[in-house]
Amino acid sequence: MNVLVTGSTGFIGAQLCRALVERGHSVRAFHRANSPQKLLEGLPVEHVIGDLTQPQTLKPALQGVEALFHAAALLGNVNARDRAARMYAVTVEGTRSLYEAALESGVRRVVHTSSVAALGVPDLIAGTRGSPSSCMDERHTWNYHPQGWPYGYSKYLAELEVQKAVARGLDVVIVNPGVVFGAGDIYRQNNSIVMQVARERVPFLPEGGLNAVHIEDVVEGHLAALERGRKGERYIMGGENLTHVDLIRRIAQVAGVAAPRVILPGRVARAAAVPLRWFGSFLDFPVGSEEVAMAGWYFYYDTRKAQNQLGLSAPRPVEDALAETFAWFKQVGALPG
């Protein structure tokens, strides 16, 4: 099958290219001219230069393509003033342009890489945002102010573009990965939580939680969505729901460093969000104001729909993903050997 992968030089996109090549597909890697191609080295893929914000580059890239994986995302260091506008241009308008070109080019199947961030934040339960016993699923919808989380809101708006394309006849399946760990996280290596803990730059253990998933489970979920996903449906690609305290302690064990001992209540951390938003550019703080504003919330997810409808196996252990992330950062020189 002739397949085009956008975001092909990124964490998920490059792994998708590798998996597709291994399965005998003809892969076309779509990326900008200045994108680092380290993760694609040695792969027999066709490189196609283009940009989601330049619609004239999209239709030529899609000629003869049967299946499309849209894994492109804006994750780089963008100036805070320009971030929301840039995310809208790339994530929302870029998706709209891409799917218009896909419709015109006769692409038969699309897998759209979204994020659990598009589902919004945990519902209000017992005076706090979510709890360790509550999980969001594919039915959850956006419920947070856009200015507070531009990344999540742009992913939500991109999913609306998916539904518009589906209504026009394009066969698109949406996958929503959790927080992905594993080898190859090239664009986030400097601000990865694994890097922060390994460098002992996390001063305390924050309350709250997330869903951590191995990159190989995410890739397998994408391939299963291509084969068995239902048109217009969402599928959460998740692994293990765990607290921030547990995650940081596991990373510290893998990295061989001491874990912080102080557990910071979510309400205390959230109080620092506003001053951090104003003075964050002058401070060497390990996370941004958006993350601090959601401290103490439990972003837990129910992954049964993907497991049942896509036939996915049990997720790989989080410890394996963390160990592979840490080893890769050492291999590329981001951490001392």
PyMOL commands that set and color helices and strands:
alter all, ss='L'
color gray80, all
select helices_A, chain A and resi 11-22+38-40+55-62+80-105+116-119+146-148+150-167+193-198+215-228+244-255+266-270+273-282+289-293+304-310+318-331
alter helices_A, ss='H'
color red, helices_A
select strands_A, chain A and resi 2-6+26-31+46-49+67-70+109-113+124-125+128-129+172-177+179-181+205-206+209-214+234-237+240-243+263-264
alter strands_A, ss='S'
color yellow, strands_A
deselect
rebuild
show_as cartoon
